[in-house]
Amino acid sequence: MEMPATDNETAFAELVREYEDQWVAIDDRDGVKFVVGSGKDAVEAAQAAEAKGFPDAALLRVPSFSSTFIPSATLAASH
């Protein structure tokens, strides 16, 4: 059973849709998130954000949309 996405989740999914399989640097201004840098790795995304004046942007890896993440049972059991 799928849970309905909230407006924030939908907006965030739309925000990162064009960055599939990349790293993005995200900043939040007045409750609105926006991408301030991107790259093939975290360093490249952070450097792009810093060059635009966002040295403290959050970094996030946008996964491939054609893959599925299944957490390991051993990892889940160890917590």
C-alpha positions in Angstrom: 0.0 0.0 0.0 1.5 3.3 -1.0 1.3 6.3 1.3 0.3 9.6 -0.3 3.1 12.1 -0.6 2.8 15.4 1.2 3.1 18.6 -0.8 6.7 19.1 0.5 7.7 15.6 -0.6 6.2 16.1 -4.0 7.9 19.5 -4.4 11.2 18.0 -3.3 10.9 15.1 -5.8 10.2 17.6 -8.6 13.2 19.7 -7.5 15.7 16.9 -7.8 14.1 15.0 -10.8 16.6 16.4 -13.3 19.6 15.4 -11.2 19.1 11.7 -11.4 22.3 9.8 -10.4 24.1 13.0 -9.4 25.0 14.8 -6.2 23.2 18.0 -5.4 23.8 20.9 -3.0 20.6 22.2 -1.5 19.9 25.4 0.3 16.8 26.4 2.2 15.6 30.0 2.1 12.4 31.0 3.9 11.3 27.4 4.0 11.8 26.9 0.2 14.5 24.4 -0.9 16.5 24.9 -4.1 19.4 23.3 -5.8 22.5 25.6 -5.7 25.0 23.1 -7.2 25.3 19.7 -8.7 28.0 17.3 -9.8 29.1 13.7 -10.4 30.4 13.6 -6.8 29.9 15.4 -3.5 33.0 17.5 -3.9 32.0 18.8 -7.3 28.5 19.7 -6.0 29.9 21.4 -2.9 32.4 23.4 -5.0 29.6 24.5 -7.4 27.5 25.7 -4.4 30.4 27.5 -2.8 31.2 29.3 -6.1 27.6 30.6 -6.1 28.0 31.8 -2.4 26.4 28.8 -0.6 29.3 27.3 1.4 27.0 25.6 3.9 24.6 23.9 1.5 23.4 20.4 2.4 24.6 17.6 0.1 22.4 14.8 -1.2 23.0 12.0 -3.6 20.0 11.6 -6.0 19.7 7.9 -6.8 19.0 6.4 -10.2 15.2 6.3 -10.7 15.5 2.9 -12.3 17.0 1.2 -9.2 15.4 0.1 -6.0 16.9 0.4 -2.5 16.3 -2.6 -0.2 17.9 -2.2 3.2 20.0 -5.1 4.4 18.3 -7.2 7.1 21.7 -7.4 9.0 22.0 -3.7 9.0 18.4 -3.2 10.2 18.9 -5.9 12.9 22.1 -4.2 14.3 20.3 -1.0 15.2 
